[in-house]
Amino acid sequence: MMGKPVIAGTRITVELILEKLAAGETPEQIIEAHPRLNREAIQAALAVRYI
């Protein structure tokens, strides 16, 4: 996705997940909206933020 990191096996960017979390969405809401994600994917997105 234009050189941005994505969650493996998806086209969902780490940036999108972080933006949704910053906007107040819970991990459960994000997973519900994007069924290909799981809690581990959310945790991975948070970990990438610190790299």
N, C-alpha and C positions, 0 to 999 in steps of 0.2 A: 504494500500500500504506500507507494511513493517513498520507499526507503524507511518507513517507520516500522518499528518492531510490532509483530503480530503474535497472537496466541497460536501455538503450534496446531496445525490441522484446521485452522479457521482463517477468515479474513478480518477478524476483529482486532483492531489495534489496541495496544497497551494504552495509548493516549485516550481512546474512547472510554475504556474502563476507568481510568483515573479521573477523567472529567465527570463521569457519572457518579463516582464516589464523592468527589468534591462538591457536586451539586446536591448531595444528601441521599442519593439512592443507596439502599442496602445491597449487600452482595446477593441476597435472595431475590431482590427485584431485578437486578442485572441478569442473573441466571434465568429468571422467568422470561425476560425479554429476549434473551439469547440462549436458547436451550443447548447449544453446542458447548457452552461454558459450564464449568463446575467450580467449586470452592477453591480447588488447587490452582485453577487458572487465574482467579482473582488474586490469590496470594502471590502467584508468580508476577502478575502485573505490578503489585506493590513492591516486590523485591527488585524489579527492573528499575523502578523509580530511584533507587539508591545506588545504582551502578554508575 
